[in-house]
Amino acid sequence: MCAIFRTLSAVSSPFRAEPAVPITPDYIRKIRKSLALTQAKFGERLGVSASTVSAWERGKSKPQPAPASKLRELAAKAK
């Protein structure tokens, strides 16, 4: 490994993403409740139905990548 690459890789990047929090049923419910939203309103913001949000919160299914990305955006706003 060349010295320049070692130096660059050792520098902390301001663009480095924080480790992702696992999207669990409790995490989804916590975000929704912290925003004081019903499952229907939460689903509208994520582009899914209330029954889909319910399935996520019960652990019957997991969010697909697009809603999961929006979910992380809402989580950042909820903090």
RODO-2510 file (C-alpha; in nm, 4 decimals, decimal comma):
residues 79
     n   res          X          Y          Z
     1     m     0,0000     0,0000     0,0000
     2     c     0,1453     0,3355    -0,0932
     3     a     0,2006     0,6049     0,1696
     4     i    -0,0426     0,8495     0,0082
     5     f    -0,3278     0,5986     0,0150
     6     r    -0,2554     0,5114     0,3809
     7     t    -0,2604     0,8797     0,4678
     8     l    -0,5847     0,9446     0,2811
     9     s    -0,7591     0,6415     0,4260
    10     a    -0,6556     0,7414     0,7780
    11     v    -0,8139     1,0861     0,7434
    12     s    -1,1652     1,1046     0,8778
    13     s    -1,4013     1,2012     0,5993
    14     p    -1,6838     1,4439     0,6777
    15     f    -1,8899     1,2475     0,4239
    16     r    -1,8539     0,9143     0,5991
    17     a    -2,1980     0,7837     0,6862
    18     e    -2,2890     0,6906     1,0403
    19     p    -2,3496     0,3203     1,0939
    20     a    -2,7050     0,2329     1,0017
    21     v    -2,9433     0,1485     1,2825
    22     p    -3,1199    -0,1816     1,2120
    23     i    -3,4808    -0,1257     1,1091
    24     t    -3,6728    -0,3373     1,3585
    25     p    -4,0464    -0,3386     1,4335
    26     d    -3,9824    -0,1478     1,7595
    27     y    -3,7649     0,1082     1,5776
    28     i    -4,0412     0,1730     1,3216
    29     r    -4,3055     0,2105     1,5925
    30     k    -4,0773     0,4412     1,7954
    31     i    -4,0212     0,6724     1,4977
    32     r    -4,3922     0,6833     1,4129
    33     k    -4,4952     0,7561     1,7703
    34     s    -4,2246     1,0204     1,8196
    35     l    -4,3718     1,2019     1,5187
    36     a    -4,7227     1,1576     1,6663
    37     l    -4,8520     0,9976     1,3466
    38     t    -5,1134     0,7303     1,2891
    39     q    -5,0127     0,4300     1,0822
    40     a    -5,2127     0,5783     0,7936
    41     k    -5,0379     0,9194     0,8072
    42     f    -4,6988     0,7549     0,8560
    43     g    -4,7667     0,5316     0,5565
    44     e    -4,8621     0,8343     0,3448
    45     r    -4,5262     0,9948     0,4208
    46     l    -4,3472     0,6738     0,3247
    47     g    -4,5583     0,5975     0,0190
    48     v    -4,7102     0,2786     0,1610
    49     s    -5,0453     0,1755     0,3088
    50     a    -5,1408     0,1681     0,6758
    51     s    -5,1613    -0,2108     0,6561
    52     t    -4,8002    -0,2217     0,5358
    53     v    -4,6887    -0,0080     0,8323
    54     s    -4,8861    -0,2412     1,0603
    55     a    -4,7123    -0,5459     0,9100
    56     w    -4,3714    -0,3832     0,9667
    57     e    -4,4555    -0,2995     1,3274
    58     r    -4,5724    -0,6560     1,3898
    59     g    -4,2598    -0,8022     1,2280
    60     k    -4,4597    -0,9712     0,9511
    61     s    -4,2629    -0,7978     0,6754
    62     k    -3,9698    -0,5604     0,6306
    63     p    -3,9510    -0,2307     0,4413
    64     q    -3,8206    -0,2417     0,0857
    65     p    -3,5210    -0,0141     0,0052
    66     a    -3,7200     0,2947    -0,1079
    67     p    -3,9489     0,3140     0,1983
    68     a    -3,6549     0,2204     0,4221
    69     s    -3,4618     0,5195     0,2878
    70     k    -3,7570     0,7509     0,3559
    71     l    -3,7928     0,5911     0,6995
    72     r    -3,4329     0,6834     0,7845
    73     e    -3,5005     1,0415     0,6705
    74     l    -3,8035     1,0597     0,9015
    75     a    -3,5975     0,9107     1,1838
    76     a    -3,3447     1,1919     1,1461
    77     k    -3,6262     1,4471     1,1750
    78     a    -3,7703     1,2697     1,4789
    79     k    -3,4491     1,3125     1,6798
***
